[in-house]
Amino acid sequence: MSAKIIDGKSFAQDLRGRIAGHVERLKSQHGITPGLAVVIVGHDPGSQVYVAQKAKQTVEVGMHSEKYELPETASEAEVLALVEKLNADPAIHGILVQLPVPPQIDAKKIIETISPDKDVDCFTPASVGKLAIGLPGPVSCTPLGCLMLLRDTLGDLSGLHAVVVGRSNLVGKPMAQLLLRENCTVTMAHSRTRDLADVVRQADIVIAAVGRPEMIRGDWIKPGAIVIDVGINRIDAPERGEGKTRLLGDVAYAEAAEVAGAITPVPGGVGPMTIACLLANTITTASLINGLVPPSDLTA
């Protein structure tokens, strides 16, 4: 293995430390306690664990945390009313509705009801538009985490060719916008791209966010390229025992690590950055709501 391992877990821990410092300054200098509200509907086990981690880390950095757990049978009107209540609450600067929601609820309608000023997940049309034209505001958590890791690894990204494999609204599209801001040349690719392997081989930076385990092989990677693997794919692992699973990224890690200049592992790469960047976004929204400039080390 020749690639440098990009340690997202360590970077996220350091980032949370910096966030705690910014929270303390907002409290002491401006009398502002950033507040994050998380809404979960139903009892999906994975979502429950994720929401618990968000609440725990919010409190650990000194923020105000509110968690709302609604039953699986909650109506769309109930969720909309709660979001509107949080929109109007001056103690809340960030609102996150955990997806997926039960089928009787229109997720699109819920997202569009969140105030753009408090949209820390950056799903609303207003947030997407701000990102596209370069207005200040938070950006999608996972792409922001990827960008922070790239800046830490490479410094200046200007002029590099980045290939983003995956076109989701959650990762691929905002990631491409962020890389354009960094003066990269950006190619958007996906599972239906013709000659995908040849496209990826041109990249100085590969962002893998296609949702297919080990789709991107080692011989697709240009020697020395930086590989950011966003994929989190849980597969059966009978060798570990009955019913056991393991996580794989979208990149064939062992193969790619022989060629790449640096690479994120799965787990321990991009994953830990997502909640840390959610907290960073809450600092950003709390600052903007109160007419302050967000800390530059937490923004894109």
Secondary structure, DSSP 4 states (H G I P E B T S, - for coil): --SEE--HHHHHHHHHHHHHHHHHHHHHHH----EEEEEEES--HHHHHHHHHHHHHHHHTT-EEEEEEE-TT--HHHHHHHHHHHHH-TT--EEEEPSP--TTS-HHHHHHHS-GGGBTT--SHHHHHHHHHT-SS---HHHHHHHHHHHHHHS--TT-EEEEE---TTTHHHHHHHHHHTT-EEEEE-TT-TTHHHHHTT-SEEEE-S--TT-B-GGGSPTT-EEEE---EEEE-GGG-TT-EEEE-SB-HHHHHTT-SEE--TTTSSHHHHHHHHHHHHHHHHHHHTT-PPPGGG--
